[in-house]
Amino acid sequence: MLNKIVLSMASLRVLSGSLEIIAALIMLRLNQIDKALIVNSSLALVGPIVLITTTTLGLIGLSDKLSMGKMLWVVAGVACILTGVLKK
C-alpha cells in the first residue's frame, strides 16, 4: 500500500509536470514570442509553490523521525534555494 504523503508528493509533481507540458503546447499554439514569454513567466510562480508544498509534506511525514535541529537545517536549505531562484 502506498504511503499517503508519498502519494500526495508524487501527485503534486505529476500535476506540476502536466502544467509544464500544457504551457509548452500553449506556447506552440500562440506562436508569438511575447505571448510565449508571458506563459513562461507564469510558470515561474508554479515551481516554487510546488517545491514548498512537496517539501512541507515530506517534513510532515518525517516530523516524528527528525530532531528539531535537523528540521531547521532542512527549512534553512529550502530558504536558500528559494532565495537563489527568486532573487533578481
N, C-alpha and C positions, 0 to 999 in steps of 0.2 A: 504494500500500500504506500502511496506517495505521501510524503510529509506535506502538510497544508501550506507551510511557509515556503518551502521549496517550490511547490506548485504555483503559489502566488508570485514569487520572484520570477519564475520562468514565464508565466503568463504575461507579466509586465514587459519582459524583454521581447516576447513574441509580438505584443501589441506595438512596442516601440519600433521593432524592425518592420512591421507591416506599414506603419506610418511613414517610415523612410522610403519604402518601395512605392507607396501611393504618391508621395511627394515627388519622387523621380518621374513617375508616369505623368503627373500633372505638369511638371516642367517640360517634358517632351511634348505634351499636348499643347501647351501655351506657345512654345517655340519662340519666345521672346526673352532676351537676356534680362531686362529689367523685372519682368514678372517672375522669371525663374529665380532671380536673386531674392525677391520678396518671399517666395515659397521656401527657399533655402534658409533665409533668416528666421522664419517662423519655427523651423526645426531646431534652431539654437536654444529655444525655450524647452523643448521636449527632453533633450538629452540630460541636462542637469536634474530635471524633475524626476525622471526615471532613475537616475543614479541615486539620488537622495532617498527615493521611496524604496528601491530594492535593498539599499544598504540598511535602511531603518528596519525593514522586515527581517533581514538577516541578523541584525543586532538584537531584535526582539526574540528571535529564535535561539540565539546564543546567550541571552541575558543571564540564564541560570548557570552557565558554564564559564563565563568570563568574569574576572575581577573588575572592580570599578576602574582601576588604573589602566588595564588593557582596553576597556571600553572607551576611555578618554583618549587613548592613543589612536584608536580607530576613528573616532569622531574628528580628532585633530588632522588625521591623514585625509579624510574626506574634505574637510575645510580647506586644506592646502590644495587639493585637486581642483575644487571649485574656484578658489581664488586664482589659480593659474589659468583656468579655462575662461573664466568670465571677466578677468581684468583686462582692460583695454591698453 
